Amino acid sequence: MSLIYRDQFLHRRYAKPGKIECLATHDKVVLDMLKKGRHSGSGVTFHEPVIVSNPQGLGATRSAAQLVAGSGTAGAGSVVAEWTLPYGDYAGSVEITHKDIAAGGDAPDGSYMKPFGLQTDGLIEEFGEVMDSYIFAEPGKSLGTYSGSAMVAGVLTLTGDAAETQIMNFNIGAAFQASTDDGSGAHALVGSGSVGFVKAVDYDALTVTFSPTSSEGTAGNPLGWDTADTSMFLFRNADFQGTSGNTPTFIIDSFADWIPSTLVTQSFKGVTRGANADSRLSGARLTSSAASGLSTEERIKRLVTRLNSTFGGTGEKLVVMESIQWQKLASVLEKRGQRPLNGKTANMGYQYIELNTGRGMAKIISAPKCRPDTFWALEIDKWTLRTLSGFPEVMKSDGFQMLRKASSDTYEFRIVAFPHLSTPYPSRHGRGPIEVAA
C-alpha cells in the first residue's frame, strides 16, 4: 500500500493550481514576470502575426501615391508576416527505489514524506534553474567555456567574463558534453559526443571536476575534452543545438535568439529578418562603437532612448543585468543619493533602480543567470512563455504521479515541458554591452 500513499502524497502536494510553476520560477524574477500561456490542443506550432510596415502609398500628388499603391508589391498595403513558433521539448526524471518507498511505511504523513517530497520538489526547482539559464543564453545553449589544453585529470577552469556567473550551471551529478564551437550553427561535439559527469565544483577557483564514467567514478578527462583548442564550450547532455552530425532537439528560444548580438540575414521562425529586410525584426543593438566611452548608465539611457524613438517602442523598459554588474551601478547611483526601490511580482519581491531617459523610464533589475557582459532592455509585457501543458507538467496521464520501471525495482517521477518564448515585436527590445572590468 505504501506506493499508493506516495502517489496520494504527490497528488496533494501538486494539486494546487500554480504550485508546480511557482516551484520552477521561485527566486527567478524575469522567468516569473513573463506572461504565461497554456495552449493544449493548439497543434505543435503556434502562429503569431506581425505588422512589418504600414501602406506606403503616399505622395504630394495622386499619381505619386498610386505609384506604390498600385504596384502590387510590398508597400501597396500593410506588410504582414507570421511567426511560426514550434513548441520545444524538455524532460526531467528522478528515481525512487521500492526499498525507499517501503521504508516510509503506509502512513501518508510519516516522517519519510518530507525527504520524499524534497526529491520531487528539487527536480522541479532544477528544471527552473535550467530554463532560467537558457532564456539568457546565446542560441547554442552553451553554459560555460574553458581552455581545452589546460584541462588536467578531469579538472577544468571556467574562463571568460561570464565564468563567475556560469559556475552556477554546474551541480554534482549533472551530465555535460563539449564542443570547440558555441553550438549556434553547423557545429559538432567532440569525442563523438562523449559525456562527462560533474564530481566536484569549486566556486572560489571556478573549477569543475569531471569523470567520464559517473559522478562517483574516477576523475578524468572525457574523450576529446582536452583538445588544444583555445576555447571549448560546455553543454548539458543532449542540449547541444549544433547541427553538424547532430539533429538537435529544440528546447526554447532565448532573448538572444530574438535579439542576436550581431545583425544577420536569415529566416527566423518563418520571417525574413536582417540586412535584406527590416532589421528591427532582429531587435536593437547598442554596438561596441556606439557604446565606446560611455558608462553603463549612459549606455542604458542611449539604448532605451533609441528603442522608444527610432524603433517605435513605448513606455517603461525593464533593463536586466547580471547581479554583480547591477550592484556596481547601484553603488554609483547611491553616491548621488539614489537608492534602490522595492518591487513585487505575484510570487516574490525584488529591488530595482530607476533611470530617466529622453524617451521614458528604465527600471533596472538584477538576474544572476544574465551574462555579465550584456544588459537587456525589454518591454516585458510583450513577451509570452507558452506551453502545451504546464511549466513543467507532472506526467500522470495514466492516473499515477509515479511510473514503475520495467527492468528494476524502481519508480520514476517524471516532469515534461513543451515551451516556447516569443514576442510579436522584437523591435521593442534591445541589448547592449557592459564593460565587465569597469
C-alpha positions in Angstrom: 0.0 0.0 0.0 3.0 2.4 0.5 3.2 3.3 -3.2 -0.4 4.4 -3.2 0.2 6.6 -0.2 3.2 8.1 -2.0 1.1 8.8 -5.1 -1.7 10.4 -2.9 1.0 12.5 -1.2 2.3 13.7 -4.6 -1.2 14.4 -5.8 -2.0 16.6 -2.8 1.4 18.3 -3.0 0.9 19.5 -6.5 -2.9 19.7 -6.7 -3.0 23.5 -6.0 -3.1 25.5 -9.3 0.2 27.2 -9.9 2.2 25.2 -7.3 4.4 23.5 -9.8 5.1 26.6 -11.8 5.8 28.5 -8.6 8.4 26.0 -7.7 10.0 26.3 -11.1 10.1 30.1 -11.2 10.8 30.7 -7.5 13.5 33.4 -7.0 13.9 33.8 -10.8 12.3 37.3 -11.2 12.4 37.5 -15.0 11.1 34.0 -15.5 8.3 34.8 -13.0 7.5 38.1 -14.8 7.0 36.5 -18.2 3.3 36.3 -19.2 2.3 32.6 -19.3 0.0 30.9 -21.8 -1.2 27.3 -21.9 -2.4 26.2 -25.4 -3.2 22.5 -25.2 -4.8 21.4 -28.4 -3.3 24.2 -30.5 -1.1 21.9 -32.5 2.7 21.5 -32.5 3.3 25.1 -33.6 1.8 28.5 -32.7 1.3 31.2 -35.3 1.5 34.9 -34.4 1.2 37.7 -36.9 3.4 40.8 -37.0 2.9 44.0 -39.0 6.2 44.8 -40.6 5.1 48.1 -42.2 2.0 50.2 -43.0 0.8 51.0 -46.5 3.3 53.4 -48.2 1.1 54.8 -51.0 1.7 58.4 -50.1 2.9 61.5 -52.0 2.3 65.1 -52.9 0.3 64.1 -56.0 -2.2 61.3 -56.6 0.0 59.7 -59.2 2.9 59.6 -56.8 0.7 57.9 -54.2 -0.6 55.5 -56.8 2.9 54.6 -57.9 3.3 52.4 -54.8 -0.4 51.7 -54.0 -0.9 50.2 -57.4 2.3 48.3 -57.6 1.0 45.1 -56.1 4.3 44.8 -54.2 5.4 45.4 -50.6 4.2 48.8 -49.5 1.0 48.7 -51.6 -0.7 47.6 -48.4 0.3 46.7 -44.9 3.2 44.2 -44.9 2.1 41.4 -42.6 4.2 38.4 -41.7 3.6 35.5 -39.4 6.0 34.0 -36.8 5.8 30.2 -36.9 6.6 29.1 -33.4 7.3 25.5 -32.6 6.9 24.2 -29.0 10.1 22.9 -27.5 10.8 19.7 -25.5 12.3 19.3 -22.1 12.1 16.3 -19.7 13.1 15.6 -16.1 13.2 12.4 -14.1 14.1 11.3 -10.5 14.0 7.7 -9.4 13.0 6.3 -6.0 13.7 2.7 -5.2 11.0 0.3 -3.9 13.1 -0.1 -0.8 13.0 3.6 0.0 9.2 3.6 -0.6 8.8 0.7 1.8 11.0 2.4 4.4 8.3 5.2 4.6 5.6 2.8 5.7 1.9 3.2 5.0 1.3 6.4 6.9 0.8 9.2 4.5 2.1 11.8 7.0 5.1 9.7 8.1 8.5 11.2 8.7 9.8 9.8 5.4 7.4 12.0 3.4 9.3 15.2 3.8 12.6 14.0 2.2 10.4 12.2 -0.4 8.9 15.5 -1.4 12.3 17.1 -1.3 13.3 14.8 -4.3 10.3 15.7 -6.4 10.3 19.4 -5.5 14.1 19.5 -6.2 13.6 18.2 -9.7 11.1 20.9 -10.5 13.3 23.6 -9.0 16.3 22.4 -11.0 14.2 22.5 -14.2 13.5 26.1 -13.4 17.2 26.8 -12.9 18.0 25.3 -16.3 15.2 27.3 -18.0 16.4 30.5 -16.3 19.9 29.8 -17.8 18.5 29.1 -21.2 16.4 32.3 -21.6 19.6 34.3 -21.1 21.9 32.0 -23.1 23.2 32.6 -26.6 21.4 30.5 -29.3 23.7 27.4 -29.0 22.8 27.0 -25.2 26.4 26.8 -24.1 26.7 27.0 -20.3 30.4 27.5 -19.8 33.8 27.9 -21.6 37.2 26.6 -20.7 40.7 26.1 -22.3 40.9 22.5 -23.5 44.7 22.4 -23.3 44.5 23.4 -19.6 42.2 20.5 -18.6 44.1 18.1 -16.4 42.9 14.9 -14.7 39.2 15.9 -15.2 39.6 19.4 -13.7 38.9 22.4 -15.9 38.7 26.1 -15.0 35.9 28.2 -16.4 37.1 31.1 -18.4 35.7 34.4 -19.9 33.8 37.3 -18.4 30.8 35.1 -17.6 32.8 32.4 -15.6 31.7 33.7 -12.2 28.0 33.5 -13.3 28.3 30.3 -15.3 29.7 28.3 -12.4 26.1 28.1 -11.1 25.2 25.9 -14.0 27.3 23.0 -12.7 25.9 20.7 -10.0 27.1 17.4 -8.7 26.0 14.5 -10.9 25.0 16.6 -13.9 26.0 15.3 -17.3 27.7 17.5 -19.9 29.1 17.4 -23.4 31.7 19.6 -25.0 32.4 21.3 -28.4 35.0 23.5 -30.0 32.2 25.8 -31.1 29.3 27.6 -29.3 26.6 25.3 -30.8 24.8 28.1 -32.7 25.2 26.7 -36.2 26.8 23.9 -38.1 28.9 22.8 -35.1 29.8 19.4 -33.8 30.5 17.8 -30.4 34.0 16.5 -29.6 34.7 12.8 -28.7 31.7 11.6 -30.7 29.5 13.3 -28.1 31.4 11.9 -25.1 29.7 12.7 -21.7 31.4 14.0 -18.5 29.7 13.8 -15.1 30.3 16.6 -12.5 32.2 15.3 -9.5 33.1 18.5 -7.7 32.6 22.3 -8.1 34.8 24.9 -6.6 33.1 28.3 -6.6 36.2 30.1 -5.4 38.6 28.8 -8.0 35.9 28.5 -10.7 36.9 24.9 -11.4 34.7 21.9 -12.2 35.9 18.3 -11.8 34.5 15.7 -14.2 34.5 11.9 -14.5 33.9 10.1 -17.8 32.0 7.3 -16.1 29.8 8.7 -13.3 29.7 11.3 -10.6 31.2 8.7 -8.3 33.7 7.4 -10.8 37.4 8.3 -11.0 38.1 11.9 -12.1 39.4 12.1 -15.7 39.2 13.8 -19.0 36.2 12.7 -21.1 37.2 11.7 -24.7 38.2 14.8 -26.7 37.7 17.4 -24.0 41.4 18.1 -23.5 41.9 19.2 -27.1 44.4 22.0 -27.7 41.7 24.5 -28.9 41.9 27.8 -27.1 38.2 27.8 -26.1 35.9 24.9 -25.5 32.2 25.2 -24.8 30.1 23.1 -22.4 26.5 21.9 -22.8 24.1 19.9 -20.7 23.9 16.4 -22.1 21.6 16.3 -25.3 21.0 20.1 -25.1 23.7 21.0 -27.7 22.0 22.9 -30.6 24.7 22.4 -33.2 23.7 20.8 -36.5 26.9 19.1 -37.8 26.4 15.4 -37.4 23.7 16.2 -34.9 19.9 16.7 -35.0 19.2 18.9 -32.1 16.1 18.7 -30.1 14.6 22.3 -29.9 14.3 23.3 -26.3 13.3 27.0 -26.1 14.3 30.3 -27.7 16.3 32.7 -25.6 16.2 36.5 -25.7 19.4 36.2 -27.8 17.6 34.1 -30.5 15.2 37.0 -30.9 17.8 39.7 -30.5 21.1 38.4 -31.8 24.4 40.0 -30.9 25.1 41.0 -34.5 22.7 41.7 -37.3 22.5 38.7 -39.6 20.4 38.0 -42.7 18.3 34.9 -42.1 14.9 33.5 -42.0 13.8 33.1 -38.4 10.6 31.4 -37.4 9.3 31.8 -40.9 10.0 35.6 -41.2 13.0 37.1 -43.1 14.9 39.5 -41.0 18.3 41.2 -41.1 20.2 43.3 -43.6 17.9 42.4 -46.5 14.7 43.1 -44.6 13.6 45.3 -41.8 16.4 44.9 -39.3 14.0 45.9 -36.5 12.7 42.3 -36.7 16.0 41.4 -35.0 15.6 43.9 -32.2 18.0 46.7 -31.4 21.7 46.5 -30.5 23.9 49.1 -29.0 27.1 48.4 -30.9 30.5 48.4 -29.3 31.5 51.5 -31.3 28.3 53.3 -30.2 29.0 52.3 -26.6 32.7 53.2 -26.6 33.5 55.8 -24.0 30.1 55.6 -22.3 29.5 54.4 -18.7 27.0 51.6 -18.1 24.4 54.2 -17.0 24.9 56.2 -20.2 24.7 53.0 -22.4 21.4 52.0 -20.8 20.0 55.5 -21.4 21.2 55.5 -25.0 19.6 52.2 -25.9 16.3 52.9 -24.1 16.0 56.3 -25.8 16.7 54.6 -29.2 14.2 51.9 -28.6 11.4 54.4 -27.7 12.2 56.7 -30.6 13.8 55.2 -33.7 12.4 51.7 -33.0 8.9 52.7 -32.1 8.8 51.3 -28.6 6.6 52.8 -25.9 6.7 53.3 -22.2 8.9 51.8 -19.4 11.7 49.4 -20.2 12.8 46.6 -17.9 16.6 46.5 -18.0 18.1 43.2 -16.9 21.7 42.9 -15.7 23.8 40.3 -14.0 23.7 40.7 -10.2 27.3 41.9 -9.7 27.1 44.4 -12.5 23.8 45.7 -11.1 25.4 46.2 -7.7 28.2 48.2 -9.3 25.7 50.5 -11.0 23.6 50.7 -7.8 26.8 51.8 -5.8 27.5 54.6 -8.3 23.9 55.9 -8.1 23.8 55.6 -4.3 26.7 58.1 -4.1 24.4 60.5 -5.8 21.7 59.8 -3.3 19.6 57.5 -5.5 18.7 54.3 -3.7 17.1 51.1 -5.0 13.4 50.7 -4.7 11.3 47.6 -3.9 9.1 45.9 -6.4 7.0 42.7 -6.3 5.8 40.1 -8.7 3.0 37.7 -7.9 5.4 35.3 -6.2 8.4 37.3 -5.0 9.9 40.7 -4.2 12.9 42.3 -5.8 14.9 45.6 -5.9 15.2 47.9 -8.8 16.9 51.1 -9.9 15.1 53.8 -11.9 16.7 55.9 -14.6 15.0 58.7 -16.5 15.8 58.8 -20.2 14.9 61.1 -23.1 12.1 58.7 -24.0 10.8 57.0 -20.9 11.8 55.3 -17.8 14.2 52.4 -17.4 13.6 50.1 -14.5 16.8 48.1 -13.8 16.8 44.7 -12.1 19.3 42.0 -11.5 19.2 38.4 -12.6 22.0 36.0 -11.6 21.9 34.0 -14.8 22.2 37.0 -17.1 25.6 37.3 -18.8 27.7 40.0 -17.0 28.9 41.4 -20.4 25.4 42.1 -21.6 22.3 44.0 -20.5 18.8 43.6 -21.9 16.2 46.3 -22.4 12.8 44.7 -22.6 9.1 45.5 -22.7 8.5 42.5 -20.5 4.7 42.5 -21.1 5.3 42.0 -24.8 6.9 38.6 -24.1 5.0 35.4 -23.7 6.1 32.0 -22.4 3.7 29.5 -23.8 3.4 25.8 -23.2 1.2 22.9 -24.4 0.7 21.8 -20.8 2.5 23.0 -17.7 5.8 24.7 -16.9 6.6 21.9 -16.2 3.8 19.3 -16.0 3.9 16.2 -13.9 3.3 13.2 -16.2 0.2 11.5 -14.9 -1.9 10.7 -17.9 -2.3 7.1 -16.7 -3.7 8.4 -13.4 -0.5 7.9 -11.4 2.1 10.5 -10.4 4.9 7.9 -10.5 5.8 5.3 -13.1 7.2 1.8 -12.4 10.3 1.0 -14.4 10.1 -2.3 -16.3 13.6 -3.6 -15.6 14.3 -2.7 -12.0 12.6 -2.3 -8.6 12.4 1.4 -9.0 9.8 4.0 -9.5 10.2 7.2 -11.6 8.8 10.7 -11.1 8.7 12.4 -14.4 8.1 16.0 -15.5 7.9 17.4 -19.0 7.5 20.8 -20.7 6.8 21.9 -24.2 7.7 25.6 -24.1 8.4 28.5 -26.4 9.3 32.1 -25.6 8.2 34.7 -28.1 7.5 38.3 -28.8 5.5 39.6 -31.8 7.6 42.8 -31.9 11.3 42.3 -31.4 11.7 46.0 -32.3 10.5 46.9 -28.8 13.6 45.2 -27.2 17.3 45.5 -27.3 20.7 44.5 -25.9 23.9 46.3 -25.1 27.5 45.6 -24.0 28.8 46.1 -20.4 32.5 46.7 -19.6 32.8 43.9 -17.0 36.0 45.3 -15.5 34.6 48.8 -15.2 
